[in-house]
Amino acid sequence: MGKGKSVKHIIDKEWCKECGICVHFCPKKVLEPDKLGKVEAVRPEDCIACMLCELRCPDLAIQIQTIGEGE
């Protein structure tokens, strides 16, 4: 990811069915299930915005938004 950019994880916990696919495919281990089994971004600063979680989620419950200077 480019310098000066950060990532925002938009997770719809009502749509999440706790399948863990996004957690499995995250190469930087940014995502983990919370105490109810719903996914959350526990290390967003490590995210490289590969978007594998967004692309693999069967329920479209996660979106990745890159935020940079001037955005």
mmCIF file of the N, C-alpha and C atoms, coordinates in Angstrom:
data_MODEL
# 
_entry.id   MODEL 
# 
loop_
_atom_site.group_PDB 
_atom_site.id 
_atom_site.type_symbol 
_atom_site.label_atom_id 
_atom_site.label_alt_id 
_atom_site.label_comp_id 
_atom_site.label_asym_id 
_atom_site.label_entity_id 
_atom_site.label_seq_id 
_atom_site.pdbx_PDB_ins_code 
_atom_site.Cartn_x 
_atom_site.Cartn_y 
_atom_site.Cartn_z 
_atom_site.occupancy 
_atom_site.B_iso_or_equiv 
_atom_site.pdbx_formal_charge 
_atom_site.auth_seq_id 
_atom_site.auth_comp_id 
_atom_site.auth_asym_id 
_atom_site.auth_atom_id 
_atom_site.pdbx_PDB_model_num 
ATOM 1   N N  . MET A 1 1  ? 0.848   -1.169  0.000  1.00 0.00 ? 1  MET A N  1 
ATOM 2   C CA . MET A 1 1  ? 0.000   0.000   0.000  1.00 0.00 ? 1  MET A CA 1 
ATOM 3   C C  . MET A 1 1  ? 0.893   1.231   0.000  1.00 0.00 ? 1  MET A C  1 
ATOM 4   N N  . GLY A 1 2  ? 0.402   2.303   -0.606 1.00 0.00 ? 2  GLY A N  1 
ATOM 5   C CA . GLY A 1 2  ? 1.195   3.513   -0.730 1.00 0.00 ? 2  GLY A CA 1 
ATOM 6   C C  . GLY A 1 2  ? 1.421   4.239   0.580  1.00 0.00 ? 2  GLY A C  1 
ATOM 7   N N  . LYS A 1 3  ? 2.486   5.013   0.600  1.00 0.00 ? 3  LYS A N  1 
ATOM 8   C CA . LYS A 1 3  ? 2.830   5.788   1.791  1.00 0.00 ? 3  LYS A CA 1 
ATOM 9   C C  . LYS A 1 3  ? 1.743   6.829   2.072  1.00 0.00 ? 3  LYS A C  1 
ATOM 10  N N  . GLY A 1 4  ? 1.418   7.006   3.341  1.00 0.00 ? 4  GLY A N  1 
ATOM 11  C CA . GLY A 1 4  ? 0.424   7.993   3.736  1.00 0.00 ? 4  GLY A CA 1 
ATOM 12  C C  . GLY A 1 4  ? -1.014  7.519   3.627  1.00 0.00 ? 4  GLY A C  1 
ATOM 13  N N  . LYS A 1 5  ? -1.211  6.252   3.311  1.00 0.00 ? 5  LYS A N  1 
ATOM 14  C CA . LYS A 1 5  ? -2.570  5.719   3.190  1.00 0.00 ? 5  LYS A CA 1 
ATOM 15  C C  . LYS A 1 5  ? -2.881  4.796   4.358  1.00 0.00 ? 5  LYS A C  1 
ATOM 16  N N  . SER A 1 6  ? -4.143  4.735   4.687  1.00 0.00 ? 6  SER A N  1 
ATOM 17  C CA . SER A 1 6  ? -4.597  3.793   5.705  1.00 0.00 ? 6  SER A CA 1 
ATOM 18  C C  . SER A 1 6  ? -5.845  3.097   5.176  1.00 0.00 ? 6  SER A C  1 
ATOM 19  N N  . VAL A 1 7  ? -6.270  2.096   5.890  1.00 0.00 ? 7  VAL A N  1 
ATOM 20  C CA . VAL A 1 7  ? -7.389  1.272   5.452  1.00 0.00 ? 7  VAL A CA 1 
ATOM 21  C C  . VAL A 1 7  ? -8.486  1.286   6.491  1.00 0.00 ? 7  VAL A C  1 
ATOM 22  N N  . LYS A 1 8  ? -9.712  1.377   6.029  1.00 0.00 ? 8  LYS A N  1 
ATOM 23  C CA . LYS A 1 8  ? -10.870 1.285   6.910  1.00 0.00 ? 8  LYS A CA 1 
ATOM 24  C C  . LYS A 1 8  ? -11.630 0.011   6.534  1.00 0.00 ? 8  LYS A C  1 
ATOM 25  N N  . HIS A 1 9  ? -11.938 -0.785  7.530  1.00 0.00 ? 9  HIS A N  1 
ATOM 26  C CA . HIS A 1 9  ? -12.695 -2.017  7.328  1.00 0.00 ? 9  HIS A CA 1 
ATOM 27  C C  . HIS A 1 9  ? -14.147 -1.751  7.715  1.00 0.00 ? 9  HIS A C  1 
ATOM 28  N N  . ILE A 1 10 ? -15.035 -1.864  6.764  1.00 0.00 ? 10 ILE A N  1 
ATOM 29  C CA . ILE A 1 10 ? -16.462 -1.681  7.020  1.00 0.00 ? 10 ILE A CA 1 
ATOM 30  C C  . ILE A 1 10 ? -17.079 -3.074  7.065  1.00 0.00 ? 10 ILE A C  1 
ATOM 31  N N  . ILE A 1 11 ? -17.493 -3.480  8.260  1.00 0.00 ? 11 ILE A N  1 
ATOM 32  C CA . ILE A 1 11 ? -17.996 -4.839  8.467  1.00 0.00 ? 11 ILE A CA 1 
ATOM 33  C C  . ILE A 1 11 ? -19.444 -4.766  8.937  1.00 0.00 ? 11 ILE A C  1 
ATOM 34  N N  . ASP A 1 12 ? -20.323 -5.388  8.164  1.00 0.00 ? 12 ASP A N  1 
ATOM 35  C CA . ASP A 1 12 ? -21.739 -5.459  8.527  1.00 0.00 ? 12 ASP A CA 1 
ATOM 36  C C  . ASP A 1 12 ? -21.939 -6.735  9.337  1.00 0.00 ? 12 ASP A C  1 
ATOM 37  N N  . LYS A 1 13 ? -21.969 -6.578  10.639 1.00 0.00 ? 13 LYS A N  1 
ATOM 38  C CA . LYS A 1 13 ? -22.047 -7.755  11.523 1.00 0.00 ? 13 LYS A CA 1 
ATOM 39  C C  . LYS A 1 13 ? -23.388 -8.472  11.435 1.00 0.00 ? 13 LYS A C  1 
ATOM 40  N N  . GLU A 1 14 ? -24.414 -7.800  10.929 1.00 0.00 ? 14 GLU A N  1 
ATOM 41  C CA . GLU A 1 14 ? -25.696 -8.477  10.744 1.00 0.00 ? 14 GLU A CA 1 
ATOM 42  C C  . GLU A 1 14 ? -25.653 -9.408  9.537  1.00 0.00 ? 14 GLU A C  1 
ATOM 43  N N  . TRP A 1 15 ? -24.843 -9.087  8.557  1.00 0.00 ? 15 TRP A N  1 
ATOM 44  C CA . TRP A 1 15 ? -24.715 -9.927  7.369  1.00 0.00 ? 15 TRP A CA 1 
ATOM 45  C C  . TRP A 1 15 ? -23.694 -11.040 7.574  1.00 0.00 ? 15 TRP A C  1 
ATOM 46  N N  . CYS A 1 16 ? -22.748 -10.849 8.481  1.00 0.00 ? 16 CYS A N  1 
ATOM 47  C CA . CYS A 1 16 ? -21.705 -11.839 8.732  1.00 0.00 ? 16 CYS A CA 1 
ATOM 48  C C  . CYS A 1 16 ? -22.321 -13.112 9.316  1.00 0.00 ? 16 CYS A C  1 
ATOM 49  N N  . LYS A 1 17 ? -22.008 -14.252 8.690  1.00 0.00 ? 17 LYS A N  1 
ATOM 50  C CA . LYS A 1 17 ? -22.549 -15.520 9.192  1.00 0.00 ? 17 LYS A CA 1 
ATOM 51  C C  . LYS A 1 17 ? -21.492 -16.362 9.897  1.00 0.00 ? 17 LYS A C  1 
ATOM 52  N N  . GLU A 1 18 ? -20.357 -15.706 10.243 1.00 0.00 ? 18 GLU A N  1 
ATOM 53  C CA . GLU A 1 18 ? -19.305 -16.342 11.037 1.00 0.00 ? 18 GLU A CA 1 
ATOM 54  C C  . GLU A 1 18 ? -18.643 -17.528 10.342 1.00 0.00 ? 18 GLU A C  1 
ATOM 55  N N  . CYS A 1 19 ? -18.513 -17.463 9.026  1.00 0.00 ? 19 CYS A N  1 
ATOM 56  C CA . CYS A 1 19 ? -17.916 -18.588 8.298  1.00 0.00 ? 19 CYS A CA 1 
ATOM 57  C C  . CYS A 1 19 ? -16.397 -18.621 8.419  1.00 0.00 ? 19 CYS A C  1 
ATOM 58  N N  . GLY A 1 20 ? -15.754 -17.473 8.659  1.00 0.00 ? 20 GLY A N  1 
ATOM 59  C CA . GLY A 1 20 ? -14.314 -17.420 8.838  1.00 0.00 ? 20 GLY A CA 1 
ATOM 60  C C  . GLY A 1 20 ? -13.498 -17.401 7.548  1.00 0.00 ? 20 GLY A C  1 
ATOM 61  N N  . ILE A 1 21 ? -14.148 -17.325 6.404  1.00 0.00 ? 21 ILE A N  1 
ATOM 62  C CA . ILE A 1 21 ? -13.425 -17.311 5.133  1.00 0.00 ? 21 ILE A CA 1 
ATOM 63  C C  . ILE A 1 21 ? -12.504 -16.097 5.048  1.00 0.00 ? 21 ILE A C  1 
ATOM 64  N N  . CYS A 1 22 ? -12.984 -14.941 5.435  1.00 0.00 ? 22 CYS A N  1 
ATOM 65  C CA . CYS A 1 22 ? -12.160 -13.721 5.381  1.00 0.00 ? 22 CYS A CA 1 
ATOM 66  C C  . CYS A 1 22 ? -10.952 -13.834 6.306  1.00 0.00 ? 22 CYS A C  1 
ATOM 67  N N  . VAL A 1 23 ? -11.143 -14.415 7.461  1.00 0.00 ? 23 VAL A N  1 
ATOM 68  C CA . VAL A 1 23 ? -10.050 -14.605 8.418  1.00 0.00 ? 23 VAL A CA 1 
ATOM 69  C C  . VAL A 1 23 ? -8.997  -15.534 7.815  1.00 0.00 ? 23 VAL A C  1 
ATOM 70  N N  . HIS A 1 24 ? -9.445  -16.593 7.193  1.00 0.00 ? 24 HIS A N  1 
ATOM 71  C CA . HIS A 1 24 ? -8.538  -17.572 6.600  1.00 0.00 ? 24 HIS A CA 1 
ATOM 72  C C  . HIS A 1 24 ? -7.697  -16.976 5.463  1.00 0.00 ? 24 HIS A C  1 
ATOM 73  N N  . PHE A 1 25 ? -8.301  -16.154 4.616  1.00 0.00 ? 25 PHE A N  1 
ATOM 74  C CA . PHE A 1 25 ? -7.606  -15.629 3.447  1.00 0.00 ? 25 PHE A CA 1 
ATOM 75  C C  . PHE A 1 25 ? -6.770  -14.383 3.721  1.00 0.00 ? 25 PHE A C  1 
ATOM 76  N N  . CYS A 1 26 ? -6.891  -13.764 4.876  1.00 0.00 ? 26 CYS A N  1 
ATOM 77  C CA . CYS A 1 26 ? -6.134  -12.544 5.171  1.00 0.00 ? 26 CYS A CA 1 
ATOM 78  C C  . CYS A 1 26 ? -4.648  -12.874 5.335  1.00 0.00 ? 26 CYS A C  1 
ATOM 79  N N  . PRO A 1 27 ? -3.784  -12.372 4.424  1.00 0.00 ? 27 PRO A N  1 
ATOM 80  C CA . PRO A 1 27 ? -2.368  -12.726 4.502  1.00 0.00 ? 27 PRO A CA 1 
ATOM 81  C C  . PRO A 1 27 ? -1.630  -12.090 5.679  1.00 0.00 ? 27 PRO A C  1 
ATOM 82  N N  . LYS A 1 28 ? -2.155  -11.012 6.222  1.00 0.00 ? 28 LYS A N  1 
ATOM 83  C CA . LYS A 1 28 ? -1.498  -10.309 7.326  1.00 0.00 ? 28 LYS A CA 1 
ATOM 84  C C  . LYS A 1 28 ? -2.166  -10.553 8.678  1.00 0.00 ? 28 LYS A C  1 
ATOM 85  N N  . LYS A 1 29 ? -3.146  -11.449 8.721  1.00 0.00 ? 29 LYS A N  1 
ATOM 86  C CA . LYS A 1 29 ? -3.843  -11.811 9.972  1.00 0.00 ? 29 LYS A CA 1 
ATOM 87  C C  . LYS A 1 29 ? -4.438  -10.578 10.662 1.00 0.00 ? 29 LYS A C  1 
ATOM 88  N N  . VAL A 1 30 ? -5.051  -9.713  9.858  1.00 0.00 ? 30 VAL A N  1 
ATOM 89  C CA . VAL A 1 30 ? -5.681  -8.490  10.359 1.00 0.00 ? 30 VAL A CA 1 
ATOM 90  C C  . VAL A 1 30 ? -7.032  -8.807  11.007 1.00 0.00 ? 30 VAL A C  1 
ATOM 91  N N  . LEU A 1 31 ? -7.721  -9.794  10.480 1.00 0.00 ? 31 LEU A N  1 
ATOM 92  C CA . LEU A 1 31 ? -9.079  -10.122 10.926 1.00 0.00 ? 31 LEU A CA 1 
ATOM 93  C C  . LEU A 1 31 ? -9.093  -11.291 11.901 1.00 0.00 ? 31 LEU A C  1 
ATOM 94  N N  . GLU A 1 32 ? -9.972  -11.185 12.881 1.00 0.00 ? 32 GLU A N  1 
ATOM 95  C CA . GLU A 1 32 ? -10.193 -12.275 13.846 1.00 0.00 ? 32 GLU A CA 1 
ATOM 96  C C  . GLU A 1 32 ? -11.657 -12.264 14.253 1.00 0.00 ? 32 GLU A C  1 
ATOM 97  N N  . PRO A 1 33 ? -12.171 -13.412 14.664 1.00 0.00 ? 33 PRO A N  1 
ATOM 98  C CA . PRO A 1 33 ? -13.548 -13.430 15.174 1.00 0.00 ? 33 PRO A CA 1 
ATOM 99  C C  . PRO A 1 33 ? -13.614 -12.800 16.562 1.00 0.00 ? 33 PRO A C  1 
ATOM 100 N N  . ASP A 1 34 ? -14.704 -12.088 16.834 1.00 0.00 ? 34 ASP A N  1 
ATOM 101 C CA . ASP A 1 34 ? -14.893 -11.535 18.171 1.00 0.00 ? 34 ASP A CA 1 
ATOM 102 C C  . ASP A 1 34 ? -15.493 -12.612 19.075 1.00 0.00 ? 34 ASP A C  1 
ATOM 103 N N  . LYS A 1 35 ? -15.895 -12.255 20.278 1.00 0.00 ? 35 LYS A N  1 
ATOM 104 C CA . LYS A 1 35 ? -16.400 -13.266 21.226 1.00 0.00 ? 35 LYS A CA 1 
ATOM 105 C C  . LYS A 1 35 ? -17.705 -13.918 20.765 1.00 0.00 ? 35 LYS A C  1 
ATOM 106 N N  . LEU A 1 36 ? -18.413 -13.278 19.812 1.00 0.00 ? 36 LEU A N  1 
ATOM 107 C CA . LEU A 1 36 ? -19.644 -13.856 19.266 1.00 0.00 ? 36 LEU A CA 1 
ATOM 108 C C  . LEU A 1 36 ? -19.406 -14.587 17.953 1.00 0.00 ? 36 LEU A C  1 
ATOM 109 N N  . GLY A 1 37 ? -18.156 -14.575 17.466 1.00 0.00 ? 37 GLY A N  1 
ATOM 110 C CA . GLY A 1 37 ? -17.828 -15.244 16.226 1.00 0.00 ? 37 GLY A CA 1 
ATOM 111 C C  . GLY A 1 37 ? -17.879 -14.354 15.000 1.00 0.00 ? 37 GLY A C  1 
ATOM 112 N N  . LYS A 1 38 ? -18.328 -13.119 15.170 1.00 0.00 ? 38 LYS A N  1 
ATOM 113 C CA . LYS A 1 38 ? -18.371 -12.161 14.065 1.00 0.00 ? 38 LYS A CA 1 
ATOM 114 C C  . LYS A 1 38 ? -16.978 -11.593 13.852 1.00 0.00 ? 38 LYS A C  1 
ATOM 115 N N  . VAL A 1 39 ? -16.637 -11.304 12.603 1.00 0.00 ? 39 VAL A N  1 
ATOM 116 C CA . VAL A 1 39 ? -15.291 -10.839 12.285 1.00 0.00 ? 39 VAL A CA 1 
ATOM 117 C C  . VAL A 1 39 ? -15.092 -9.378  12.691 1.00 0.00 ? 39 VAL A C  1 
ATOM 118 N N  . GLU A 1 40 ? -13.846 -9.069  13.069 1.00 0.00 ? 40 GLU A N  1 
ATOM 119 C CA . GLU A 1 40 ? -13.468 -7.689  13.346 1.00 0.00 ? 40 GLU A CA 1 
ATOM 120 C C  . GLU A 1 40 ? -12.005 -7.504  12.952 1.00 0.00 ? 40 GLU A C  1 
ATOM 121 N N  . ALA A 1 41 ? -11.663 -6.270  12.611 1.00 0.00 ? 41 ALA A N  1 
ATOM 122 C CA . ALA A 1 41 ? -10.280 -5.940  12.241 1.00 0.00 ? 41 ALA A CA 1 
ATOM 123 C C  . ALA A 1 41 ? -9.523  -5.606  13.519 1.00 0.00 ? 41 ALA A C  1 
ATOM 124 N N  . VAL A 1 42 ? -8.696  -6.533  13.968 1.00 0.00 ? 42 VAL A N  1 
ATOM 125 C CA . VAL A 1 42 ? -7.966  -6.342  15.222 1.00 0.00 ? 42 VAL A CA 1 
ATOM 126 C C  . VAL A 1 42 ? -6.610  -5.676  15.018 1.00 0.00 ? 42 VAL A C  1 
ATOM 127 N N  . ARG A 1 43 ? -6.085  -5.737  13.796 1.00 0.00 ? 43 ARG A N  1 
ATOM 128 C CA . ARG A 1 43 ? -4.808  -5.095  13.466 1.00 0.00 ? 43 ARG A CA 1 
ATOM 129 C C  . ARG A 1 43 ? -4.927  -4.341  12.143 1.00 0.00 ? 43 ARG A C  1 
ATOM 130 N N  . PRO A 1 44 ? -5.785  -3.325  12.069 1.00 0.00 ? 44 PRO A N  1 
ATOM 131 C CA . PRO A 1 44 ? -5.996  -2.618  10.794 1.00 0.00 ? 44 PRO A CA 1 
ATOM 132 C C  . PRO A 1 44 ? -4.730  -1.949  10.263 1.00 0.00 ? 44 PRO A C  1 
ATOM 133 N N  . GLU A 1 45 ? -3.812  -1.602  11.142 1.00 0.00 ? 45 GLU A N  1 
ATOM 134 C CA . GLU A 1 45 ? -2.569  -0.955  10.703 1.00 0.00 ? 45 GLU A CA 1 
ATOM 135 C C  . GLU A 1 45 ? -1.685  -1.902  9.880  1.00 0.00 ? 45 GLU A C  1 
ATOM 136 N N  . ASP A 1 46 ? -1.917  -3.222  9.993  1.00 0.00 ? 46 ASP A N  1 
ATOM 137 C CA . ASP A 1 46 ? -1.141  -4.201  9.232  1.00 0.00 ? 46 ASP A CA 1 
ATOM 138 C C  . ASP A 1 46 ? -1.753  -4.521  7.866  1.00 0.00 ? 46 ASP A C  1 
ATOM 139 N N  . CYS A 1 47 ? -2.944  -4.020  7.601  1.00 0.00 ? 47 CYS A N  1 
ATOM 140 C CA . CYS A 1 47 ? -3.655  -4.332  6.360  1.00 0.00 ? 47 CYS A CA 1 
ATOM 141 C C  . CYS A 1 47 ? -2.918  -3.763  5.145  1.00 0.00 ? 47 CYS A C  1 
ATOM 142 N N  . ILE A 1 48 ? -2.782  -4.576  4.104  1.00 0.00 ? 48 ILE A N  1 
ATOM 143 C CA . ILE A 1 48 ? -2.138  -4.149  2.868  1.00 0.00 ? 48 ILE A CA 1 
ATOM 144 C C  . ILE A 1 48 ? -3.166  -3.871  1.766  1.00 0.00 ? 48 ILE A C  1 
ATOM 145 N N  . ALA A 1 49 ? -4.430  -3.887  2.101  1.00 0.00 ? 49 ALA A N  1 
ATOM 146 C CA . ALA A 1 49 ? -5.539  -3.604  1.170  1.00 0.00 ? 49 ALA A CA 1 
ATOM 147 C C  . ALA A 1 49 ? -5.519  -4.538  -0.039 1.00 0.00 ? 49 ALA A C  1 
ATOM 148 N N  . CYS A 1 50 ? -5.249  -5.813  0.190  1.00 0.00 ? 50 CYS A N  1 
ATOM 149 C CA . CYS A 1 50 ? -5.274  -6.787  -0.901 1.00 0.00 ? 50 CYS A CA 1 
ATOM 150 C C  . CYS A 1 50 ? -6.702  -7.102  -1.327 1.00 0.00 ? 50 CYS A C  1 
ATOM 151 N N  . MET A 1 51 ? -7.655  -6.830  -0.444 1.00 0.00 ? 51 MET A N  1 
ATOM 152 C CA . MET A 1 51 ? -9.084  -6.988  -0.672 1.00 0.00 ? 51 MET A CA 1 
ATOM 153 C C  . MET A 1 51 ? -9.545  -8.441  -0.781 1.00 0.00 ? 51 MET A C  1 
ATOM 154 N N  . LEU A 1 52 ? -8.698  -9.395  -0.365 1.00 0.00 ? 52 LEU A N  1 
ATOM 155 C CA . LEU A 1 52 ? -9.103  -10.798 -0.419 1.00 0.00 ? 52 LEU A CA 1 
ATOM 156 C C  . LEU A 1 52 ? -10.311 -11.066 0.473  1.00 0.00 ? 52 LEU A C  1 
ATOM 157 N N  . CYS A 1 53 ? -10.371 -10.415 1.621  1.00 0.00 ? 53 CYS A N  1 
ATOM 158 C CA . CYS A 1 53 ? -11.509 -10.620 2.524  1.00 0.00 ? 53 CYS A CA 1 
ATOM 159 C C  . CYS A 1 53 ? -12.811 -10.172 1.860  1.00 0.00 ? 53 CYS A C  1 
ATOM 160 N N  . GLU A 1 54 ? -12.761 -9.001  1.230  1.00 0.00 ? 54 GLU A N  1 
ATOM 161 C CA . GLU A 1 54 ? -13.949 -8.464  0.556  1.00 0.00 ? 54 GLU A CA 1 
ATOM 162 C C  . GLU A 1 54 ? -14.357 -9.353  -0.619 1.00 0.00 ? 54 GLU A C  1 
ATOM 163 N N  . LEU A 1 55 ? -13.387 -9.799  -1.389 1.00 0.00 ? 55 LEU A N  1 
ATOM 164 C CA . LEU A 1 55 ? -13.678 -10.618 -2.564 1.00 0.00 ? 55 LEU A CA 1 
ATOM 165 C C  . LEU A 1 55 ? -14.178 -12.013 -2.220 1.00 0.00 ? 55 LEU A C  1 
ATOM 166 N N  . ARG A 1 56 ? -13.712 -12.564 -1.106 1.00 0.00 ? 56 ARG A N  1 
ATOM 167 C CA . ARG A 1 56 ? -14.064 -13.942 -0.734 1.00 0.00 ? 56 ARG A CA 1 
ATOM 168 C C  . ARG A 1 56 ? -15.319 -14.051 0.130  1.00 0.00 ? 56 ARG A C  1 
ATOM 169 N N  . CYS A 1 57 ? -15.755 -12.961 0.745  1.00 0.00 ? 57 CYS A N  1 
ATOM 170 C CA . CYS A 1 57 ? -16.919 -13.027 1.640  1.00 0.00 ? 57 CYS A CA 1 
ATOM 171 C C  . CYS A 1 57 ? -18.177 -13.400 0.846  1.00 0.00 ? 57 CYS A C  1 
ATOM 172 N N  . PRO A 1 58 ? -18.789 -14.541 1.160  1.00 0.00 ? 58 PRO A N  1 
ATOM 173 C CA . PRO A 1 58 ? -19.968 -14.969 0.406  1.00 0.00 ? 58 PRO A CA 1 
ATOM 174 C C  . PRO A 1 58 ? -21.207 -14.117 0.692  1.00 0.00 ? 58 PRO A C  1 
ATOM 175 N N  . ASP A 1 59 ? -21.186 -13.360 1.759  1.00 0.00 ? 59 ASP A N  1 
ATOM 176 C CA . ASP A 1 59 ? -22.352 -12.562 2.135  1.00 0.00 ? 59 ASP A CA 1 
ATOM 177 C C  . ASP A 1 59 ? -22.158 -11.063 1.934  1.00 0.00 ? 59 ASP A C  1 
ATOM 178 N N  . LEU A 1 60 ? -21.031 -10.676 1.324  1.00 0.00 ? 60 LEU A N  1 
ATOM 179 C CA . LEU A 1 60 ? -20.735 -9.255  1.066  1.00 0.00 ? 60 LEU A CA 1 
ATOM 180 C C  . LEU A 1 60 ? -20.792 -8.431  2.349  1.00 0.00 ? 60 LEU A C  1 
ATOM 181 N N  . ALA A 1 61 ? -20.321 -9.013  3.432  1.00 0.00 ? 61 ALA A N  1 
ATOM 182 C CA . ALA A 1 61 ? -20.404 -8.369  4.747  1.00 0.00 ? 61 ALA A CA 1 
ATOM 183 C C  . ALA A 1 61 ? -19.212 -7.488  5.075  1.00 0.00 ? 61 ALA A C  1 
ATOM 184 N N  . ILE A 1 62 ? -18.197 -7.477  4.218  1.00 0.00 ? 62 ILE A N  1 
ATOM 185 C CA . ILE A 1 62 ? -17.006 -6.682  4.507  1.00 0.00 ? 62 ILE A CA 1 
ATOM 186 C C  . ILE A 1 62 ? -16.609 -5.873  3.276  1.00 0.00 ? 62 ILE A C  1 
ATOM 187 N N  . GLN A 1 63 ? -16.242 -4.620  3.541  1.00 0.00 ? 63 GLN A N  1 
ATOM 188 C CA . GLN A 1 63 ? -15.748 -3.731  2.491  1.00 0.00 ? 63 GLN A CA 1 
ATOM 189 C C  . GLN A 1 63 ? -14.458 -3.096  2.973  1.00 0.00 ? 63 GLN A C  1 
ATOM 190 N N  . ILE A 1 64 ? -13.540 -2.892  2.050  1.00 0.00 ? 64 ILE A N  1 
ATOM 191 C CA . ILE A 1 64 ? -12.278 -2.251  2.355  1.00 0.00 ? 64 ILE A CA 1 
ATOM 192 C C  . ILE A 1 64 ? -12.265 -0.880  1.687  1.00 0.00 ? 64 ILE A C  1 
ATOM 193 N N  . GLN A 1 65 ? -11.934 0.120   2.474  1.00 0.00 ? 65 GLN A N  1 
ATOM 194 C CA . GLN A 1 65 ? -11.860 1.488   1.967  1.00 0.00 ? 65 GLN A CA 1 
ATOM 195 C C  . GLN A 1 65 ? -10.458 2.011   2.249  1.00 0.00 ? 65 GLN A C  1 
ATOM 196 N N  . THR A 1 66 ? -9.744  2.431   1.202  1.00 0.00 ? 66 THR A N  1 
ATOM 197 C CA . THR A 1 66 ? -8.428  3.028   1.432  1.00 0.00 ? 66 THR A CA 1 
ATOM 198 C C  . THR A 1 66 ? -8.603  4.520   1.617  1.00 0.00 ? 66 THR A C  1 
ATOM 199 N N  . ILE A 1 67 ? -7.913  5.040   2.596  1.00 0.00 ? 67 ILE A N  1 
ATOM 200 C CA . ILE A 1 67 ? -8.006  6.445   2.955  1.00 0.00 ? 67 ILE A CA 1 
ATOM 201 C C  . ILE A 1 67 ? -6.607  7.035   2.874  1.00 0.00 ? 67 ILE A C  1 
ATOM 202 N N  . GLY A 1 68 ? -6.449  8.070   2.074  1.00 0.00 ? 68 GLY A N  1 
ATOM 203 C CA . GLY A 1 68 ? -5.129  8.682   1.940  1.00 0.00 ? 68 GLY A CA 1 
ATOM 204 C C  . GLY A 1 68 ? -5.226  10.181  2.041  1.00 0.00 ? 68 GLY A C  1 
ATOM 205 N N  . GLU A 1 69 ? -4.099  10.816  1.875  1.00 0.00 ? 69 GLU A N  1 
ATOM 206 C CA . GLU A 1 69 ? -4.053  12.264  1.944  1.00 0.00 ? 69 GLU A CA 1 
ATOM 207 C C  . GLU A 1 69 ? -4.942  12.854  0.857  1.00 0.00 ? 69 GLU A C  1 
ATOM 208 N N  . GLY A 1 70 ? -5.770  13.805  1.224  1.00 0.00 ? 70 GLY A N  1 
ATOM 209 C CA . GLY A 1 70 ? -6.651  14.469  0.278  1.00 0.00 ? 70 GLY A CA 1 
ATOM 210 C C  . GLY A 1 70 ? -7.917  13.716  -0.026 1.00 0.00 ? 70 GLY A C  1 
ATOM 211 N N  . GLU A 1 71 ? -8.159  12.572  0.593  1.00 0.00 ? 71 GLU A N  1 
ATOM 212 C CA . GLU A 1 71 ? -9.382  11.813  0.350  1.00 0.00 ? 71 GLU A CA 1 
ATOM 213 C C  . GLU A 1 71 ? -10.385 12.070  1.433  1.00 0.00 ? 71 GLU A C  1 
# 
